[in-house]
């Protein structure tokens, strides 16, 4: 990868593009649903990294596609991710008070509205993806496949499945396969779907799609392992949420199961494997290479 690749500028540019598009797809309306839309937008525009939509756009560009064609899909992915955060933070789930340095949705709007805000974002995502007026650049056949991929990633076979196993594992000693299942499904499934959805939108061949899936699997695990590590050694002010919350809630994590040093080694190995999966691509995949390397340096 060229040494002069500016990841910070790349991320800022993509975040502006995604935020502008999200604003267009989910404007605040002055009607009877204003309160719900306000709650949905509160979490959607609370300062997220926009990682999943950025990965989607990067996959499109890696295979030579026009990233404009996947913007609605990228934004839908962020809506689904945000819905999951709102619901994860609820008292019935992780019971968190802070998210991205701000009060969580239910602390501001109440539990009932937070539930509906999450429901609203999840369903709005599928409206945005399936609306041909918005997605006129993606063929219906590809769009159907993308919707299937994203739905699968959010389902009991993906995020929801990972979340229930995570909840049922609290306060218990679990095996490595169970821990890996939790992270691969709760976090990794939507990350992998983001990449594959971009590939499908751009008409990538099966070999390229397989490479993105492999990259996404290793990226997702590296991301979650580093997240676990930050919960132990991170700065609460930088992260925007309290450090040490995993241990307090009795959650199983890589550092808890293997120790910090071994967890760091495992994260590094997944980063290496992710980079190997990109060897079939040229310099257009440099943003993906930079993104996965950054996981080992991130502080939030």
DRENVEX-419557 format. One line per 10 residues: number of its first residue (from 0); for each residue x, y, z of N, C-alpha, C, O. Coordinates in steps of 0.2 Angstrom, whole numbers, plus 5000, padded with zeros to 4 digits. Example, Ala and Ser with C-alpha at 12.3 -4.5 7.8 and 13.67 -1.06 7.14 Angstrom:
<nodes>
0> 5066,4972,5039,5062,4978,5039,5066,4984,5039,5071,4983,5042; 5064,4989,5035,5068,4995,5036,5064,5000,5039,5067,5006,5040
</nodes>
This chain:
<nodes>
0> 5004,4994,5000,5000,5000,5000,5004,5006,5000,5009,5006,5004; 5003,5011,4996,5007,5017,4996,5007,5020,5003,5002,5021,5006; 5013,5023,5005,5014,5026,5011,5010,5032,5012,5009,5034,5018; 5009,5035,5006,5005,5042,5007,4998,5041,5007,4994,5047,5007; 4995,5035,5008,4988,5035,5008,4985,5038,5015,4988,5036,5020; 4981,5043,5014,4978,5047,5020,4972,5044,5022,4966,5046,5020; 4972,5039,5027,4966,5036,5029,4961,5041,5033,4955,5041,5032; 4964,5046,5037,4960,5051,5040,4956,5055,5035,4950,5056,5037; 4959,5057,5030,4955,5061,5025,4950,5057,5022,4945,5059,5020; 4952,5051,5020,4947,5046,5017,4941,5045,5021,4936,5046,5018
10> 4942,5044,5027,4937,5043,5032,4932,5049,5032,4926,5048,5032; 4935,5055,5033,4931,5061,5034,4927,5062,5028,4921,5064,5028; 4930,5061,5022,4926,5062,5015,4920,5057,5015,4915,5059,5013; 4922,5051,5016,4916,5046,5016,4911,5048,5021,4905,5047,5020; 4913,5050,5027,4908,5051,5032,4903,5057,5030,4897,5057,5032; 4906,5062,5027,4902,5068,5025,4897,5065,5020,4891,5067,5020; 4900,5061,5015,4895,5059,5010,4889,5055,5013,4884,5055,5011; 4891,5050,5017,4886,5046,5020,4881,5050,5025,4875,5049,5024; 4884,5055,5028,4879,5059,5033,4875,5063,5028,4869,5064,5030; 4877,5066,5023,4873,5070,5018,4867,5066,5015,4862,5068,5015
20> 4869,5059,5014,4864,5055,5011,4859,5053,5016,4853,5052,5015; 4861,5051,5022,4857,5049,5028,4852,5055,5029,4846,5054,5030; 4854,5061,5029,4850,5067,5030,4844,5067,5024,4839,5069,5026; 4846,5066,5018,4841,5066,5013,4836,5060,5013,4830,5061,5012; 4839,5054,5016,4834,5048,5016,4830,5048,5022,4824,5045,5023; 4832,5052,5028,4828,5052,5034,4828,5059,5037,4830,5061,5042; 4824,5064,5033,4823,5071,5036,4818,5071,5041,4814,5067,5042; 4819,5076,5045,4814,5077,5051,4808,5081,5048,4808,5086,5045; 4802,5077,5049,4796,5080,5046,4792,5083,5051,4792,5081,5057; 4788,5088,5050,4784,5092,5055,4777,5088,5054,4772,5092,5052
30> 4776,5082,5056,4770,5079,5057,4769,5075,5063,4773,5076,5068; 4764,5071,5064,4762,5068,5070,4768,5063,5072,4768,5061,5078; 4772,5061,5067,4778,5056,5069,4784,5060,5071,4789,5056,5071; 4784,5066,5072,4790,5070,5073,4794,5067,5079,4800,5067,5079; 4790,5066,5084,4794,5063,5090,4798,5057,5089,4803,5056,5091; 4795,5052,5085,4798,5046,5083,4804,5047,5079,4810,5045,5080; 4803,5052,5074,4809,5053,5069,4814,5057,5073,4820,5055,5071; 4813,5061,5078,4818,5064,5082,4822,5059,5085,4828,5060,5086; 4819,5054,5088,4822,5049,5092,4827,5045,5087,4832,5043,5089; 4824,5043,5081,4828,5039,5076,4834,5043,5074,4840,5040,5074
40> 4833,5050,5073,4839,5054,5070,4844,5055,5076,4850,5056,5075; 4841,5055,5082,4846,5057,5088,4852,5051,5088,4857,5053,5089; 4850,5045,5087,4855,5040,5087,4859,5039,5081,4865,5038,5080; 4855,5040,5075,4858,5040,5069,4863,5045,5067,4868,5044,5064; 4862,5051,5070,4867,5056,5069,4871,5058,5076,4873,5064,5077; 4872,5053,5080,4876,5054,5086,4883,5053,5086,4887,5053,5091; 4886,5053,5079,4893,5053,5079,4897,5047,5077,4902,5046,5079; 4893,5042,5074,4896,5036,5073,4902,5036,5068,4902,5041,5064; 4906,5031,5068,4911,5030,5063,4909,5029,5056,4913,5030,5051; 4903,5027,5055,4900,5025,5048,4905,5019,5045,4906,5019,5039
50> 4907,5015,5049,4912,5009,5047,4908,5005,5042,4911,5004,5036; 4902,5003,5043,4899,4998,5038,4897,5001,5032,4899,4998,5027; 4894,5007,5031,4893,5010,5025,4900,5011,5021,4900,5011,5015; 4905,5013,5025,4912,5015,5022,4915,5008,5019,4917,5008,5013; 4914,5003,5022,4916,4996,5019,4912,4994,5013,4915,4992,5008; 4906,4996,5013,4902,4994,5007,4904,4998,5001,4905,4996,4996; 4905,5005,5002,4908,5009,4997,4915,5007,4995,4916,5007,4989; 4919,5005,4999,4926,5003,4997,4926,4997,4993,4930,4996,4989; 4921,4992,4995,4920,4986,4991,4918,4988,4984,4921,4985,4979; 4914,4992,4983,4912,4994,4976,4918,4997,4972,4919,4995,4966
60> 4921,5002,4975,4927,5005,4972,4933,5000,4971,4936,5001,4966; 4933,4995,4975,4939,4990,4974,4938,4986,4967,4943,4985,4964; 4932,4985,4965,4930,4981,4959,4929,4986,4953,4926,4984,4948; 4930,4992,4954,4929,4997,4949,4922,5000,4948,4921,5003,4943; 4918,4999,4953,4911,5002,4952,4911,5009,4954,4915,5012,4958; 4905,5012,4953,4903,5019,4955,4900,5019,4962,4895,5016,4963; 4903,5022,4967,4901,5021,4974,4894,5024,4974,4890,5023,4979; 4892,5029,4970,4886,5032,4970,4880,5027,4970,4875,5028,4973; 4881,5022,4966,4876,5017,4965,4874,5013,4972,4869,5010,4973; 4879,5013,4976,4878,5009,4983,4876,5014,4989,4876,5011,4994
70> 4876,5020,4988,4875,5024,4993,4868,5023,4997,4868,5023,5003; 4863,5022,4994,4857,5020,4998,4858,5013,5002,4855,5013,5007; 4861,5009,4999,4863,5002,5002,4867,5004,5008,4866,5001,5014; 4872,5008,5007,4877,5010,5013,4873,5013,5019,4874,5011,5024; 4869,5017,5017,4865,5021,5022,4860,5016,5026,4859,5017,5032; 4857,5012,5022,4853,5007,5025,4857,5002,5030,4854,5001,5036; 4863,5001,5029,4867,4997,5033,4868,5001,5040,4868,4998,5045; 4869,5007,5039,4870,5011,5045,4864,5012,5049,4864,5012,5055; 4858,5012,5046,4852,5012,5050,4851,5006,5054,4849,5006,5059; 4853,5000,5051,4852,4994,5054,4857,4993,5060,4855,4991,5065
80> 4863,4995,5059,4868,4995,5064,4865,5000,5070,4866,4998,5076; 4863,5006,5068,4860,5010,5074,4855,5007,5077,4854,5008,5083; 4850,5004,5074,4844,5001,5077,4847,4996,5082,4844,4996,5088; 4852,4992,5080,4855,4987,5085,4858,4990,5091,4857,4987,5097; 4861,4996,5090,4864,4999,5096,4859,5002,5101,4859,5001,5107; 4853,5005,5098,4848,5007,5102,4845,5001,5106,4844,5002,5113; 4844,4996,5103,4841,4990,5107,4846,4987,5112,4844,4985,5117; 4852,4986,5110,4857,4984,5114,4858,4988,5121,4859,4985,5126; 4857,4994,5120,4858,4999,5126,4852,4998,5131,4852,5001,5137; 4846,4996,5129,4840,4995,5133,4841,4992,5140,4845,4987,5140
90> 4838,4994,5145,4838,4990,5151,4837,4983,5151,4840,4979,5155; 4833,4981,5146,4832,4973,5146,4837,4970,5142,4838,4964,5143; 4842,4974,5140,4848,4970,5136,4854,4972,5140,4856,4969,5145; 4858,4977,5138,4865,4979,5141,4864,4984,5146,4868,4985,5150; 4858,4988,5146,4857,4993,5151,4862,4998,5151,4865,4999,5157; 4864,5001,5146,4869,5006,5146,4867,5013,5146,4861,5014,5143; 4870,5018,5149,4868,5025,5150,4871,5029,5145,4869,5035,5143; 4877,5027,5142,4881,5031,5137,4882,5028,5131,4884,5022,5131; 4882,5031,5125,4884,5029,5119,4887,5034,5115,4884,5039,5114; 4893,5033,5113,4897,5039,5109,4897,5045,5113,4897,5051,5110
100> 4898,5044,5120,4899,5050,5124,4892,5054,5125,4892,5059,5128; 4887,5051,5123,4880,5055,5124,4875,5050,5128,4876,5044,5127; 4870,5052,5131,4865,5048,5134,4862,5043,5129,4861,5046,5123; 4861,5037,5131,4858,5033,5126,4851,5035,5125,4848,5039,5128; 4848,5032,5119,4842,5034,5117,4836,5033,5122,4832,5038,5123; 4836,5028,5126,4831,5027,5131,4831,5032,5137,4827,5033,5140; 4838,5034,5138,4838,5039,5143,4836,5046,5141,4834,5050,5146; 4835,5047,5135,4833,5054,5132,4825,5053,5131,4822,5058,5133; 4823,5048,5128,4816,5048,5125,4812,5043,5129,4806,5042,5127; 4815,5039,5133,4811,5034,5136,4811,5027,5133,4813,5027,5127
110> 4810,5021,5136,4811,5015,5134,4806,5013,5128,4808,5010,5123; 4800,5015,5128,4795,5014,5123,4797,5017,5117,4797,5014,5111; 4799,5024,5117,4801,5027,5111,4807,5024,5108,4808,5024,5102; 4812,5022,5112,4818,5019,5110,4817,5013,5106,4820,5012,5101; 4812,5009,5109,4810,5003,5105,4808,5004,5098,4810,5001,5094; 4803,5009,5098,4800,5011,5092,4806,5014,5087,4805,5013,5081; 4810,5018,5090,4816,5021,5086,4820,5016,5083,4822,5016,5077; 4821,5010,5086,4825,5005,5084,4821,5001,5078,4824,5000,5073; 4815,5000,5080,4810,4997,5075,4810,5001,5068,4810,4998,5063; 4809,5007,5069,4809,5012,5064,4815,5012,5059,4814,5012,5053
120> 4821,5012,5062,4827,5012,5058,4828,5005,5055,4830,5005,5049; 4826,5000,5058,4827,4993,5055,4822,4993,5049,4825,4991,5043; 4816,4995,5049,4812,4994,5044,4813,5000,5038,4812,4998,5032; 4815,5005,5041,4817,5011,5036,4822,5009,5031,4823,5011,5025; 4827,5005,5034,4833,5002,5030,4830,4998,5024,4833,4999,5019; 4825,4994,5025,4823,4990,5020,4819,4994,5015,4818,4992,5009; 4815,4999,5017,4812,5004,5013,4817,5007,5008,4816,5008,5002; 4822,5010,5011,4827,5013,5007,4830,5008,5002,4831,5010,4996; 4832,5002,5004,4835,4998,4999,4831,4995,4994,4833,4994,4988; 4824,4995,4995,4820,4992,4990,4816,4997,4986,4813,4995,4981
130> 4817,5003,4988,4814,5009,4984,4817,5010,4977,4823,5013,4977; 4814,5008,4972,4817,5009,4965,4818,5017,4964,4823,5018,4960; 4815,5021,4967,4816,5028,4966,4822,5030,4969,4825,5035,4966; 4824,5027,4974,4831,5029,4977,4836,5024,4974,4842,5027,4973; 4835,5018,4973,4840,5014,4970,4840,5012,4963,4840,5006,4961; 4839,5017,4959,4838,5016,4952,4844,5014,4948,4843,5011,4943; 4850,5014,4951,4856,5012,4948,4858,5005,4949,4862,5002,4946; 4854,5002,4953,4855,4994,4955,4850,4990,4952,4844,4992,4953; 4851,4985,4948,4846,4981,4945,4842,4978,4950,4844,4976,4955; 4835,4977,4948,4831,4973,4953,4834,4966,4955,4833,4965,4961
140> 4837,4963,4951,4839,4956,4953,4845,4957,4958,4845,4953,4963; 4849,4961,4957,4855,4962,4962,4852,4965,4968,4854,4963,4974; 4847,4969,4968,4844,4973,4974,4841,4967,4978,4842,4968,4984; 4838,4963,4975,4834,4957,4979,4840,4953,4982,4839,4951,4988; 4845,4952,4979,4851,4948,4982,4854,4952,4988,4855,4949,4993; 4854,4958,4987,4857,4962,4993,4853,4962,4999,4855,4962,5004; 4846,4963,4997,4841,4963,5003,4841,4957,5007,4841,4957,5013; 4842,4951,5003,4842,4945,5006,4849,4944,5010,4848,4942,5016; 4854,4946,5008,4861,4946,5012,4860,4950,5018,4862,4948,5023; 4857,4956,5018,4857,4961,5023,4852,4958,5028,4853,4958,5034
150> 4846,4955,5026,4841,4953,5031,4844,4947,5034,4843,4946,5040; 4848,4942,5031,4851,4937,5034,4856,4939,5039,4856,4936,5045; 4860,4944,5038,4865,4946,5043,4861,4949,5049,4864,4949,5054; 4855,4952,5048,4852,4955,5054,4848,4950,5058,4845,4951,5063; 4847,4944,5055,4842,4939,5058,4844,4935,5063,4850,4936,5066; 4841,4930,5065,4843,4925,5070,4849,4921,5068,4852,4918,5072; 4850,4921,5061,4857,4918,5059,4862,4923,5059,4868,4921,5058; 4861,4929,5061,4867,4934,5061,4866,4938,5068,4868,4935,5073; 4865,4944,5068,4865,4949,5073,4861,4947,5079,4863,4946,5085; 4855,4945,5078,4850,4943,5083,4852,4937,5086,4852,4936,5092
160> 4855,4932,5082,4857,4926,5085,4863,4927,5089,4864,4924,5095; 4868,4931,5087,4874,4932,5091,4872,4936,5098,4875,4935,5103; 4867,4940,5098,4865,4944,5103,4862,4939,5109,4863,4940,5115; 4858,4935,5107,4854,4930,5112,4859,4926,5115,4859,4924,5121; 4864,4923,5111,4869,4919,5114,4874,4923,5119,4876,4921,5124; 4875,4929,5117,4879,4934,5121,4875,4935,5128,4878,4934,5133; 4869,4936,5128,4865,4937,5134,4864,4931,5138,4865,4931,5144; 4864,4925,5135,4863,4919,5138,4870,4917,5141,4870,4912,5146; 4875,4920,5139,4882,4918,5141,4884,4922,5147,4890,4921,5150; 4881,4928,5149,4883,4932,5154,4884,4929,5160,4879,4925,5163
170> 4889,4930,5164,4891,4927,5170,4893,4919,5170,4893,4916,5175; 4894,4917,5164,4896,4910,5163,4903,4909,5160,4905,4914,5157; 4906,4904,5161,4912,4902,5158,4910,4898,5151,4907,4893,5151; 4912,4901,5146,4910,4898,5139,4917,4896,5136,4922,4899,5137; 4916,4892,5131,4921,4889,5127,4923,4894,5121,4919,4899,5120; 4929,4894,5118,4931,4898,5113,4926,4898,5107,4925,4903,5104; 4924,4892,5105,4919,4891,5099,4913,4896,5100,4911,4899,5096; 4911,4896,5107,4905,4899,5108,4906,4907,5108,4902,4911,5105; 4912,4909,5111,4914,4916,5111,4915,4918,5103,4913,4924,5102; 4918,4914,5099,4919,4916,5092,4912,4916,5089,4911,4921,5084
180> 4908,4912,5090,4901,4912,5087,4898,4919,5089,4895,4922,5084; 4898,4921,5095,4895,4927,5097,4897,4933,5093,4894,4937,5090; 4904,4934,5093,4907,4939,5089,4906,4939,5082,4905,4944,5078; 4907,4933,5079,4906,4932,5072,4899,4934,5069,4898,4936,5064; 4894,4933,5074,4887,4934,5072,4885,4941,5074,4882,4945,5070; 4886,4943,5081,4884,4949,5083,4887,4955,5080,4884,4960,5078; 4893,4954,5078,4897,4960,5075,4899,4959,5068,4898,4963,5064; 4902,4953,5067,4904,4951,5060,4899,4950,5055,4901,4952,5049; 4893,4948,5056,4889,4946,5051,4887,4953,5047,4887,4952,5041; 4885,4958,5050,4884,4964,5046,4890,4967,5043,4889,4970,5037
190> 4895,4967,5046,4902,4969,5042,4903,4965,5036,4904,4968,5031; 4902,4959,5036,4903,4955,5030,4898,4956,5025,4899,4957,5019; 4892,4957,5027,4886,4958,5023,4887,4965,5019,4885,4966,5014; 4890,4970,5023,4891,4977,5020,4896,4976,5014,4895,4979,5009; 4901,4972,5015,4906,4971,5009,4903,4967,5004,4904,4969,4998; 4900,4962,5005,4897,4958,5000,4891,4962,4996,4890,4961,4990; 4887,4966,5000,4882,4970,4997,4885,4974,4992,4882,4975,4986; 4890,4978,4994,4894,4982,4989,4896,4978,4983,4896,4981,4977; 4899,4972,4984,4902,4968,4978,4896,4967,4973,4897,4967,4967; 4890,4965,4976,4884,4963,4972,4882,4969,4968,4880,4968,4962
200> 4881,4974,4972,4879,4981,4968,4883,4982,4962,4881,4985,4957; 4890,4981,4963,4895,4983,4958,4895,4977,4952,4899,4978,4948; 4892,4972,4953,4892,4966,4949,4899,4962,4949,4901,4960,4944; 4902,4962,4955,4908,4958,4956,4907,4951,4954,4902,4948,4956; 4912,4947,4952,4912,4940,4951,4912,4936,4957,4914,4939,4963; 4911,4930,4957,4911,4926,4963,4917,4925,4967,4917,4925,4973; 4923,4926,4963,4930,4925,4966,4931,4932,4971,4933,4931,4976; 4929,4937,4968,4929,4944,4972,4925,4944,4978,4927,4946,4983; 4919,4941,4977,4914,4941,4982,4917,4937,4988,4916,4938,4994; 4920,4931,4986,4922,4926,4991,4928,4930,4995,4929,4929,5001
210> 4932,4934,4991,4938,4937,4995,4935,4942,5000,4938,4943,5005; 4930,4946,4998,4927,4951,5002,4924,4947,5008,4924,4950,5014; 4921,4942,5007,4918,4938,5013,4923,4936,5018,4922,4936,5024; 4929,4933,5015,4934,4931,5019,4937,4937,5023,4939,4937,5029; 4938,4943,5020,4941,4949,5023,4936,4951,5028,4938,4953,5034; 4929,4951,5027,4924,4953,5032,4924,4949,5038,4923,4952,5043; 4925,4943,5037,4925,4938,5043,4931,4940,5047,4930,4940,5054; 4937,4940,5045,4943,4942,5049,4943,4949,5051,4945,4950,5057; 4940,4954,5047,4939,4961,5050,4935,4961,5056,4936,4964,5061; 4929,4957,5055,4924,4957,5061,4927,4955,5067,4926,4958,5073
220> 4931,4949,5067,4934,4946,5073,4939,4951,5076,4940,4952,5082; 4943,4954,5071,4948,4958,5073,4945,4965,5077,4948,4967,5082; 4940,4967,5074,4936,4973,5077,4934,4971,5084,4935,4975,5088; 4931,4965,5084,4928,4964,5091,4933,4962,5096,4932,4964,5102; 4938,4959,5094,4944,4958,5099,4947,4964,5101,4948,4965,5107; 4948,4969,5097,4951,4975,5099,4946,4979,5103,4948,4983,5108; 4940,4978,5102,4934,4981,5106,4935,4979,5113,4934,4982,5118; 4935,4972,5113,4936,4969,5120,4942,4971,5124,4942,4973,5130; 4948,4972,5120,4954,4975,5123,4953,4982,5126,4955,4984,5131; 4950,4986,5122,4949,4993,5124,4944,4993,5130,4945,4998,5134
230> 4940,4989,5131,4936,4989,5137,4940,4988,5143,4938,4990,5148; 4946,4985,5142,4950,4983,5148,4955,4989,5149,4956,4991,5154; 4958,4991,5143,4963,4996,5144,4962,5003,5141,4966,5008,5141; 4956,5004,5138,4954,5010,5135,4952,5016,5140,4951,5015,5145; 4952,5022,5137,4951,5028,5140,4943,5029,5139,4941,5030,5134; 4939,5030,5145,4932,5031,5144,4930,5037,5141,4926,5037,5137; 4934,5042,5142,4933,5049,5139,4934,5049,5131,4930,5052,5127; 4939,5045,5129,4940,5044,5122,4935,5040,5118,4932,5041,5113; 4933,5034,5122,4928,5029,5119,4921,5032,5119,4917,5030,5115; 4920,5036,5124,4913,5039,5124,4908,5034,5128,4902,5035,5128
240> 4911,5029,5131,4907,5024,5135,4912,5022,5141,4918,5022,5140; 4909,5019,5146,4913,5017,5152,4917,5011,5150,4915,5007,5147; 4924,5012,5152,4928,5006,5152,4926,5001,5157,4924,5003,5162; 4928,4995,5156,4927,4990,5161,4920,4987,5162,4918,4983,5166; 4915,4989,5157,4908,4987,5158,4907,4980,5156,4903,4977,5159; 4912,4977,5152,4911,4970,5150,4912,4965,5156,4908,4961,5158; 4917,4967,5160,4919,4963,5166,4913,4964,5171,4911,4959,5175; 4911,4970,5172,4905,4972,5177,4899,4968,5175,4896,4966,5180; 4898,4967,5169,4891,4963,5167,4892,4956,5167,4888,4952,5165; 4899,4953,5168,4900,4946,5167,4900,4944,5160,4899,4938,5159
250> 4902,4948,5156,4902,4946,5149,4909,4942,5147,4914,4944,5150; 4908,4937,5143,4914,4933,5141,4917,4937,5135,4914,4940,5130; 4924,4938,5136,4928,4942,5131,4934,4938,5129,4936,4934,5133; 4938,4940,5124,4944,4937,5122,4949,4939,5128,4953,4934,5129; 4950,4945,5130,4955,4946,5136,4953,4941,5142,4957,4939,5145; 4946,4941,5143,4944,4937,5149,4946,4929,5148,4948,4926,5153; 4945,4927,5142,4947,4920,5141,4954,4918,5140,4956,4913,5142; 4958,4923,5136,4964,4921,5134,4970,4926,5138,4976,4924,5137; 4968,4931,5141,4972,4936,5143,4974,4941,5138,4973,4940,5132; 4976,4947,5140,4977,4953,5136,4982,4951,5130,4981,4953,5124
260> 4988,4949,5132,4993,4948,5127,4991,4943,5121,4992,4944,5116; 4988,4937,5123,4986,4933,5118,4980,4936,5114,4980,4934,5108; 4976,4940,5117,4970,4943,5113,4973,4948,5108,4971,4948,5103; 4978,4951,5110,4982,4956,5105,4985,4952,5099,4984,4954,5094; 4988,4946,5101,4991,4942,5096,4985,4939,5091,4986,4939,5085; 4979,4937,5094,4974,4935,5090,4971,4940,5085,4970,4939,5079; 4971,4946,5088,4968,4952,5084,4973,4953,5078,4971,4954,5072; 4980,4953,5079,4985,4954,5074,4984,4948,5069,4985,4950,5063; 4983,4942,5071,4983,4937,5066,4977,4938,5061,4977,4936,5055; 4971,4940,5064,4965,4941,5060,4966,4947,5055,4964,4947,5049
270> 4970,4952,5057,4972,4957,5053,4976,4955,5047,4975,4956,5041; 4981,4950,5048,4985,4947,5043,4981,4943,5038,4982,4944,5032; 4977,4939,5041,4972,4935,5037,4968,4939,5032,4967,4938,5026; 4965,4945,5035,4961,4949,5031,4965,4952,5025,4963,4953,5020; 4971,4954,5027,4976,4957,5021,4977,4952,5016,4977,4953,5010; 4978,4945,5018,4979,4940,5013,4973,4939,5008,4974,4938,5003; 4967,4940,5011,4961,4939,5007,4961,4945,5002,4957,4944,4997; 4964,4950,5003,4964,4956,4998,4970,4955,4992,4970,4960,4988; 4974,4950,4993,4979,4950,4988,4977,4949,4981,4981,4950,4976; 4971,4947,4979,4968,4946,4972,4967,4953,4970,4965,4954,4964
280> 4967,4959,4974,4965,4965,4971,4971,4970,4971,4976,4969,4974; 4970,4975,4966,4976,4980,4965,4975,4985,4971,4972,4984,4976; 4978,4991,4969,4978,4997,4974,4971,5000,4975,4971,5003,4980; 4966,4998,4971,4960,5000,4973,4957,4998,4980,4953,5001,4983; 4960,4992,4982,4958,4990,4989,4963,4993,4994,4962,4990,5000; 4967,4998,4993,4971,5001,4998,4967,5003,5004,4969,5003,5010; 4961,5007,5003,4957,5009,5008,4955,5003,5013,4955,5004,5019; 4953,4997,5010,4952,4991,5014,4958,4989,5018,4957,4987,5024; 4964,4989,5015,4970,4987,5019,4971,4992,5024,4973,4990,5030; 4970,4998,5023,4972,5003,5028,4967,5003,5034,4969,5003,5040
290> 4961,5001,5032,4955,5001,5038,4957,4995,5042,4956,4996,5048; 4959,4989,5040,4960,4984,5044,4966,4984,5048,4966,4982,5054; 4971,4988,5045,4977,4989,5049,4976,4994,5055,4979,4993,5060; 4971,4998,5054,4970,5003,5059,4967,5000,5065,4967,5003,5070; 4963,4995,5064,4960,4991,5070,4965,4990,5076,4963,4991,5082; 4971,4989,5074,4976,4988,5079,4979,4994,5083,4982,4994,5088; 4977,5000,5080,4979,5006,5083,4973,5010,5086,4974,5015,5089; 4967,5008,5085,4961,5012,5087,4961,5013,5094,4963,5009,5098; 4958,5019,5096,4957,5020,5103,4950,5021,5105,4948,5022,5111; 4945,5020,5100,4938,5020,5102,4934,5016,5097,4928,5016,5097
</nodes>
